[in-house]
Amino acid sequence: MTPENEPIPETPGLPTGDSKAELGGGTPPDSLKESDNVRSSMRHRREIDDLLALKLGTGSTIKAAAEAAGVSEKTVYRRLKRIHFKQQILGVRHRLLSESTGLLAAQLNKAVLKLSDLVDSQTETVALAACRALFDASTKMTEMIDFAIRLEILEFQQKTITKDLADEK
């Protein structure tokens, strides 16, 4: 035999190509089945967490959220101990509020214009109520804006410190 025609010697641990399983056919090894089951279980848990977060984020009771997700109330309480799950609920609330903000902003302009008209009312009680409403609203908005700015500054400082600490390592 010439060297080109010589059979390749078998190497222990490498597939020989003699069986369907080695070539990718047939039944997968148990380790692959287990990893598929783990992935499926994790996906199912994420779906349950998503549904629970949606229900809790939109105001459902723990009992109602548990029933909707097909889990026990005890499971919901366990999830609520996890910071990531709490953040997920806050994320749901944030998205809902963000969507509503546009609608609210459009109506807010109308409300301010109406209150501005009422400030000039001939009836003193109506004018006074409009002034109070405008004053209260402007005070609350100013506080919220100030709080949001301060929070942004703190979050930026925290990220900067965390980055600096990571860079030192």
N, C-alpha and C positions, 0 to 999 in steps of 0.2 A: 504494500500500500504506500502511496505517496503521502507526504505530510498533509496535503489538502484534504485527502479522503479519510484520514484517520478519525475515528470517533473522539469526541471531546470527553475527557474523563469526568466522572461525576464528582461534584464538590459537595461535601456534607453541608446541609443547611440550605442549599440553593435548590429551587424547584427544578425538576427534571423535565417538566412538560408532559409527563405521562398521565397525569390525572386531570379531570375537569376542574377540581377545586384549585389546583396549582395555576391553571390558566385563567382563573377568574370565573369559572362556571361552577355549577353545583351549589352546595350548601355552604354559606359563609361560616367561618370558625365562630365558636361560642363567644370569643372576646368581642367580635364585631357585633353580634346580636346584642350583647350586654350594653355596648356603647350606644347602639341605636335605641335601646330601651331607656337608657339614661337621658339621651337627647330628647326623646319623646316625653319622658316624665318632666324634664326641665321646661319644655315648651308648654306642656299642660299647666305646670305651676305658674309660668309667666302669664298665661291666658287667664288663670284664676286671679292672680294678683292684679292684672289689668282691669278685670271686671270689678273686683273689690275696690280698687282705687277709684274707678269711675263712679261706682255707687256711693262710696263714702264721700268722695269729692263733690258730689252733687246733692248731698244732704240726706242720703238714706241712713236709716238706723243701722246699727251693727247687725241686728237680727235680720233685717230686710236684705242687707248686703250679703250676709252669709247664705241666706236662702237662695238668692239670685245666683250665687256662685256655686251652690251645691256643697258648701263646707259648713263646719260647725262654727258657732260663735267663738268657741275657744280658739279655733284656728285664726279667726280674724283678730282676736286679742293678741295672739302670738305675733302675727304679722305687724301689728301696730307697735310692737316693741322694737322693730327694726327701723333704723333711721332711713334706709333706702326706701322703704315702703311709705314712710311718712312723707318723704320728698316726692314720691310718686303721686300721692294724694294732693300735695301742694301744687304739683305740676298740672294736674287736672283742673284744680280751682283757678290757677293762673291762666290757663288756656281759655276757660269759660269767661273769666273776667276780661281778658284781652278782647275776645270776640264781642262782648257786650259794651266795651268802652267806646267803640265807634258809634254805636247807636245812642249811647248816653251822651256823647259829645255833641251829636247833632241836636238832641233835645235840650241839652244844657244851654246852648246859645239862645234858643227860643225862650227858655225859662228866665234867663238873665234879662233878655229884652222885655219880657212881660213884667218882671219885677221892677225893672227900670221905669216902665210906664206907670206902674202902681205907686212908685215913690212920689210921683207928681199928682197923686189922687187928691181930690177935694176933701175926701173923708180922711180925717186925721188917723183913725185907727187902722185903716187900710194902708196909708202911707207909712205909718210907724211899723206895721207888721212887715211890709216890703223892705224897709230899711234894715230891720233886724235880720230878716232872711238873707239879704245880701251881705251884711256884715258877718253873720255866722258862717255862711258859705265861703266867703273870702278868707276868713281866719282859718277854717279847716283846710282849705286848699293850700294856703301858705304853709301850714304845719306839715301837711303831707309832702309837699315839694321839698321842704327843708329836710324832713326825715329821709326821703328818698336820696337826696344828694349826700347826706351824711353817711347813709348806708353804703352807697356806691364808693365813697372815699374809704370807708373801713374795709370793704371787700377788696378794693384795689391794694390797700396797704397789706392785707393778709396774704394776697397772692404774691406780692412783691417779697414779703418776708419769707414765705414758704419757698419761693424760687431761689432766693438768696441762700437759704439753708441747704437746699438741694445742691446748689452749685458748690458750696463749701465741702461737700462730702466727696 
